[in-house]
């Protein structure tokens, strides 16, 4: 079988297995079956808090060996050991990765805090809008 024939067969198989569902969530016997977005402020707050704690710990604990590693790499390089340059390279990669993790934790924590505040403001605005509208009369 040529590549073109095999590719055509694979595309036909994939096309036969495609389905689309719009405007509903399938009923799951183990789940609630609801498709609404739920924002649980306690859970989101806990995740944001843990992200902040991890951020704080990574900033200090992720760098605790930096000075000793830099000194060791310098001493090895001074004595003409190739491992000195390798150790410096590993240390540089480690520092870069720690910075990336610290930034990611900060983004998670800040993003969740923003989401909670934004959601609370949206809820207040919706309540104010409904109270001021004619719909409120019919809801009572």
Buried (B, 14 or more C-beta within 10 A) or exposed (E): EEEEEEEEEEEEEEEEEEEEEEEEEEEEEEEEEEEEEEEEEEEBEEEBEEBBEBBBEBBEEBBEEEEEBBEBBEEBBEEEEEEBEEBBEEBEEBBEEBBEBBEBBBEBBBEBBEBBEEEEEEEEEEEEEEEEEEEEEEEE
